Amino acid sequence: MPQLNPSPWFAILIFSWLIFLTIIPPKVLAHSFPNEPAPQSTKTLKTEPWDWPWH
């Protein structure tokens, strides 16, 4: 049974992981988000009370 011989499957596993680790991370890290978050201002806004028309 060829499944019991680990030498060819181990080499395939190592080479496939090396390929994945060299190709995929640059593609993922090159991804840019279309809407970059804008910095929020730290000043507090003054809120006005709202007058209800039925009071």
C-alpha positions as CSV (number, residue, x, y, z in Angstrom):
1,M,0.0,0.0,0.0
2,P,1.7,3.3,-1.1
3,Q,0.0,5.3,1.6
4,L,2.2,3.8,4.2
5,N,5.4,5.2,2.6
6,P,5.6,8.8,3.9
7,S,8.6,9.9,1.9
8,P,6.9,11.1,-1.4
9,W,3.8,12.5,0.4
10,F,6.0,14.4,2.9
11,A,8.0,16.0,0.1
12,I,4.7,16.9,-1.7
13,L,3.4,18.5,1.5
14,I,6.5,20.5,2.1
15,F,6.8,21.8,-1.4
16,S,3.1,22.7,-1.6
17,W,3.3,24.7,1.6
18,L,6.5,26.4,0.4
19,I,4.6,27.4,-2.8
20,F,1.6,28.6,-0.8
21,L,3.7,30.6,1.6
22,T,5.6,32.3,-1.2
23,I,2.6,33.1,-3.5
24,I,-0.3,33.9,-1.3
25,P,1.0,36.4,1.4
26,P,2.2,39.0,-1.1
27,K,-1.2,38.9,-2.8
28,V,-3.1,39.2,0.5
29,L,-0.8,42.0,1.7
30,A,-1.2,43.9,-1.6
31,H,-4.9,44.1,-1.0
32,S,-6.1,47.7,-0.3
33,F,-9.5,48.7,1.1
34,P,-11.5,51.1,-1.0
35,N,-12.6,53.2,1.9
36,E,-9.8,54.1,4.2
37,P,-11.0,55.2,7.6
38,A,-10.8,59.0,8.2
39,P,-9.4,60.3,11.5
40,Q,-12.2,61.5,13.8
41,S,-12.0,64.9,15.5
42,T,-11.6,64.8,19.3
43,K,-13.7,67.9,20.1
44,T,-17.0,67.4,21.7
45,L,-20.1,68.7,20.0
46,K,-22.7,70.7,21.8
47,T,-26.1,69.1,21.6
48,E,-29.3,71.1,21.6
49,P,-32.5,69.9,23.2
50,W,-35.2,69.1,20.7
51,D,-38.5,70.8,21.3
52,W,-41.4,68.4,20.7
53,P,-44.2,70.1,18.7
54,W,-47.1,68.7,20.8
55,H,-45.8,70.1,24.2
